[in-house]
């Protein structure tokens, strides 16, 4: 194999292996870790697909208006590993979420750090309720 062909094959392999690694992003550019939000709302949609699952909630604000919030969750493959399925969260179910607010001006979004049922219990039996210790 000549040098040009070897280089082309090597470059193709590096791009094929490296691109998926580079494609994943950190949440800090999109969600402010210093701006924590706590919400309670009724689920209107649960979108369980790649690259991240999303939850949509109707939340009543301080003035009594209902505002739709978008909650970014983990990748479905990661959620499945801890027992989640597309049927885990049903439309109409009330949940409490705590997370980092979206940096996008005028949006109602957050990246979920903690979620519980309306009564404070875990979403899944045996599931964790506490936030991970960041120390």
WOGIHU-V437151 format. One record per residue. N is the residue number from 1. PSI is psi in whole degrees, -180 to 180 (999 if undefined). Layout:
# WOGIHU-V437151
N:PSI
N:PSI
This chain:
# WOGIHU-V437151
1:134
2:169
3:-39
4:-43
5:-42
6:-42
7:-43
8:-43
9:-44
10:-45
11:-43
12:-43
13:-42
14:-42
15:-44
16:-36
17:-39
18:-32
19:-47
20:-33
21:-43
22:-24
23:-29
24:140
25:158
26:158
27:-20
28:-37
29:-23
30:-29
31:135
32:111
33:-14
34:-8
35:88
36:137
37:138
38:126
39:153
40:130
41:166
42:134
43:130
44:-29
45:147
46:109
47:109
48:75
49:163
50:153
51:-18
52:145
53:151
54:145
55:136
56:130
57:142
58:118
59:132
60:123
61:-178
62:-29
63:1
64:-1
65:146
66:126
67:135
68:126
69:144
70:126
71:118
72:127
73:-171
74:-178
75:142
76:-37
77:-39
78:-40
79:-41
80:-36
81:-26
82:12
83:-2
84:149
85:173
86:-16
87:3
88:-41
89:117
90:146
91:133
92:-22
93:136
94:130
95:158
96:131
97:146
98:133
99:-174
100:130
101:146
102:141
103:-15
104:120
105:132
106:5
107:164
108:79
109:156
110:157
111:117
112:132
113:-34
114:139
115:136
116:167
117:171
118:-35
119:2
120:-6
121:167
122:151
123:-40
124:141
125:131
126:-3
127:159
128:146
129:-32
130:153
131:153
132:141
133:126
134:10
135:999
